Amino acid sequence: MRTGPSGIDKAIARLEPGSKIHLNKGRFRDPITVNGKRGSQSKPITIRGPKAKIGSDLDFEGYRGKANKLADAHQKAGSFPGVYFLADDAALVLKDCQWVIIEDLYFENCWPTAIYLDNCQHIFIRRVSFRGGTFAIGAAGPNTRHLLIENCDWVQDVESHGTADVRSIRDEGRSRSDLPPSDCKLWSQIPWKAVHGAGGEDGPVAVETDARAYDGDFFRAWTIAGYVIIRNNIIVDAFNGVHFFNQASVSTKANYARNVIIEDNWFVRVRDNAVEPEDFAWNWTIRRNKFVDCYVPFSFEMQQSGHFYVYGNLGWNFHLPGPDGDTHASGALFKLPEQHLADGPHYIFNNTWLLRAPIVKKKRISGFEHRNNLIGYAEAADKFKWPSCSPLGNSWSAQEIPSTELEDRLIFERGCFTRSWKRLGIVFDGDLIGHPDFPDALREAGYQVGHNAHSGAVKFADETVGLPHGLAIPSPPAGQAFSIQSPDQTAAVFNPADYVVGAWQSGGIIAFPDPGFLDVWPMPSD
């Protein structure tokens, strides 16, 4: 069925298994709702339209004031300031749907949300472009599961050269290092607190000048079952990337935010967090992604989690975000919680980074195994300083050791990474980290860095930002074999042939077996 804006509702009403809607060339300004439509694995429903544009004529500046006023009202009512509570106000809503393919569409100026999924299963979103908007894709409902999002791209701040980066990544496999980040408004000109500040030191919402319309994500999930694959997408000039909440009750929380794969994506100039599981999460694989100038690639502020596998990722942390004096500019590789319970390990292995920030700054996490990673430092970066990028932050001291009392330790760790490694199951071993503090000075300060850790300068083949093959070194040290536990509690020694430190191996990026649920993932026969 082919349809324009005036006939879209009638076309949706006629949908049945195997139906295809082709949106004609033109602007679809009115919201589109698909309610209670069910395809099947052999006859999925398809919605597509390569020449259609979905969204309003309202750009960021046109929505900015409204978003700030809504955030201000929310803050005055005692809630976190933002437009999150309006995320279901979307350009395309799917409610109680199954086996639907959304492909080859273009969403522009969808404030706050482009696509919203409510209680849906077996949804496939592919080759969709998003420009502007607070949220590209939102998902809610305890029975929402089996979502595959692939080959999409989102440029949230269109006052940037993000679209040029998308084109370069797709065509050449690299981002545009020749274009200055200072040209990108969200990354370099808007203060972090203007988007996500929540009172206190950040002050109240500034209705006239804040940018709350940007406080969203490429993919935001609110307590969904899980089974989500986010693959081969490009997220550029955005505030956040992939963000899961799990706010279920204590008795049911283990049923949500499970079985997630984030692989082969590019995250470029993400102003806050690229990957952020909050509250509770289990069995996540984060592999082979590229992170270019992300403030915090991994925000792991979970209360309880387990069986995370983070490997084969490449990252460049070269340019500082924000205007001069921004209090949220230095960032870190991992952001951690004050307290955490591990239901299983969190393996961080064979990743490669060019950093100007710490691996971790403060606080703690349980069951955290950091092994065989390769980390060099961006000495050529503007305002680079060795103390500010010490691997475990710059607040530790060999002379200042926390009390043995838990409460005192937690207070101490608000500004310093925990030293309770043995009790928490924290391991740093087999890594080559080219920082003067690693490993001897950290060991002297009470950090139990493993005996197989390597020190020394790391000189990459080519430090051009966003050039994946540049993050290789000649003759990397051998990787150290270690045991990896699966979610079913079985374990095996990981020691592939010709194993070396870092993401790059002799045959390409490090490989590791797929999670079991991927082998039985149901795909449409389209």
GIBELPE-V277021 format. One record per helix or strand. SS is the DSSP state (a for helix, b for strand). FROM is the first residue (numbers start at 1). LEN is the number of residues. If there is no record, write none. Layout:
BEGIN
SS&FROM&LEN  SS&FROM&LEN
END
This chain:
BEGIN
b&2&2  a&5&9  b&20&4  b&26&3  b&32&4  b&38&1  b&45&4  b&52&3  a&60&17  a&84&3  b&90&6  b&98&6  b&106&3  b&113&6  b&121&6  b&129&3  b&135&6  b&145&6  b&153&3  a&162&11  b&174&1  a&181&3  a&185&4  a&192&5  a&200&3  a&212&3  b&219&4  b&226&6  b&234&5  b&242&4  a&253&3  b&258&6  b&266&5  b&273&5  b&279&9  b&290&3  b&296&5  b&302&10  b&314&3  b&332&6  b&341&2  b&346&4  b&352&4  b&358&3  b&363&2  b&368&4  b&374&4  a&387&3  a&406&7  b&417&1  a&421&4  b&427&3  b&432&2  a&440&5  b&454&1  b&467&1  a&468&3  b&478&1  b&482&4  b&491&4  b&500&1  b&504&2  b&508&2  a&516&4
END
